Structure formats: structure tokens, C-alpha cells
């Protein structure tokens, strides 16, 4: 129980702090990386990485949700203090994302680290697909208003997640499952983003 409380405390504090930095980053980061503070991929990566520290699967699931909610809370508080109130749509969207996507990111992290070879591929592929899918969206749909350097970096981060988890498991099954999952999630991500 103590490990779970400690792990979730780290998730909440880190998530809140990074949410605050997200608000400031939207204004202060150089153009080449400003999309980092305006990207669902970056928050998804944070939730995944924080869930990797979880001592148990249940803590990873809760930690995934808590991390997205803490990021949102930090962002909203910092934006309000800076005179830029967050829209109700943003709060609703990320609140729902915390509820739905948060536990899935926690599961993906847990499987990536502690699951079977197939589970590892599914977990790594899920996050890699989000990162690559949004990266391709950034390059092809909003590339004329954002810097391509960030989107290429996000695609690279997705590939790195997939390769890192494959290395952890040292399995061709993880490699192949991750590749297929990433391609499917990226395609679904693109289709969803183009409708929003």
C-alpha cells in the first residue's frame, strides 16, 4: 500500500508540474518545439512513462488516469493565473481522456515492461501509434502552421518506444506485434483527428 501511495503521489506532483510547464511552454518555447506544449502525444508519453514506475497493474491503471488529470489541473491553474482561462471543451475533453485513455496508457506501460512478449508489443505499439499518428497528422495536415521538426521528433519518439520495448523483451513477437499495433493505432488516430 505504501508503494502504491508513493507511486501515485509522484504521478500527481509530476503531472501537475508538467501541466503548469505546458501552459508556459505554449508561449515561451521556440517555434521548432512549441507543438510539444500543444500535443496530445506529449501528454500521452508522460502518462505512459509515469505508469512505468507503478509497483502493480492496478496502480498503473489508476496512475495513467491520474497523470492526465494532474496534467490538466496544472495546465488549467497556470493558464488561469496567467489570464488565459481554459475552455470548458478542453477541460471536458482531457477529463474524459483521463478516464478512458489514461488507464489504457497505464495498461500499455505495464504490458510493455512486465507483460508477455505479445502484451509488450501491444503496449509499445499503442503508444508508438499515438505518437506516430499525431506526428504524421502534424506533418501532413497542420504542417503549414507548425514546425515540422517537432513532428518528425514525435514520430522518432514513437519508433524509439517500440524499439526499446522490443529490446526489453528481446522477442520477434514483440517486434512484430508492436509494428502491427502501431500501424493500426496510427491509422485510427489519423482518421479520428481528421474528423474532429
NORWO-V582925 format. One record per helix or strand of 2 or more residues. SS is the DSSP state (alpha for helix, beta for strand). FROM is the first residue (numbers start at 0). TO is the last residue. If there is no record, write none. Layout:
BEGIN
SS/FROM/TO + SS/FROM/TO
END
This chain:
BEGIN
alpha/1/27 + alpha/30/37 + alpha/39/50 + alpha/56/80 + alpha/87/113 + alpha/116/139 + alpha/147/168 + alpha/171/194
END
